[in-house]
Amino acid sequence: MRSQPVLRDATVSLGAFCDGDTAEIVSAARDPETRRWTTLRLDYTTADARQFVAFAAQSWATGAECVWAMRAPGEARWAGSMALRADHRDPQLADVGFLCAPWARGRGLTTAALRLTCAWGFRELGLARIEWRAHVGNLASRWVAERVGFVFEGTQRQRLVQRGIRRDAWVGGLLPGDLRSVDPPTALAPEVRTEGLLLGPWREQDAPQVLEIAEDPDTRAWSGSMRAMRTLDDAREWMRARRADDDRVDWAVRDADTELLVGRVGLGHFDHQARSCEIGYGVHPGHRRRGVALRAVTAATAYGFESLGLARIALFHAIGNPASCAVATATGFEFEGIERSSFDHGDGVLHDVHRHARLASDPPVIR
């Protein structure tokens, strides 16, 4: 028999469930994203939630499973669950499972909770390996696991069963030496494929194409981050900075067939409390007027809403940039107004900008 410890840091607290959590658990179980990626019943009830809370308490008594309730420090509201399950055949092996409530997404709670749980498992249980599995396509879960240090090891065919249907699973492993004490750059987000494009990490060999983007007159006019770029070393430093920025999810945009760099797109300036961010993008001059920006912005926006749990994404552009305005309109970003003298594009002048935004609750865009 093992007593349940309380694990906490500045971001999250892991402790026992209480009877008042049941209503929140039911609400989370009925969330579309929760239903999409978990094995919870579609008709999940209050009785199911009560049974789960009782199981979580009993799991510590039996030692078969360690289950915590997640909460933000100083908040009583249930924010999710974290479980560490022992392998009865190998006492040094365990697997981890977690669920984040919709209202708690985008605040870093799950990443912090997973890190605390794994550290405790290695330290207190003497584990040699912790495994993570998720249905193929569950980028949010994979992103959390990789930020903690889990190494993606591949796809296991028909590995998981969801409501009677066998599904392929992603699998990753964490060894004691893999565990990260801090988050890696968010540019390590999973690859995203969409309509002939591949959104992925920056590569050293991208430097010549990055420089070509920067040398384009339109880029010089509107991109503050690329205006000063003059050499290949500048391009490499620009990519390094994108990879190292812990307040961005930044992708190189490639042709899915040739993997040639055709543009860039990124989410940045996150406000985790408001579950919002800004989106930025650019297209190589040799690949414009081919829908690259439309597809890249649409894919990055979907990733932000579906995988990061964002509620709002803003898009800003200078008033004199009609091409960017057209992209915003075509991808469903509603025009909200003009912000006067609000942005320095790197030329030392404060420009007026258009503010557009898209909400997770907005209807799908039909092109």
Order of alpha helices (4+ residues) and beta strands (2+ residues): beta-beta-alpha-alpha-alpha-beta-beta-beta-alpha-beta-alpha-beta-beta-beta-beta-alpha-alpha-alpha-beta-beta-beta-alpha-beta-alpha-beta-beta
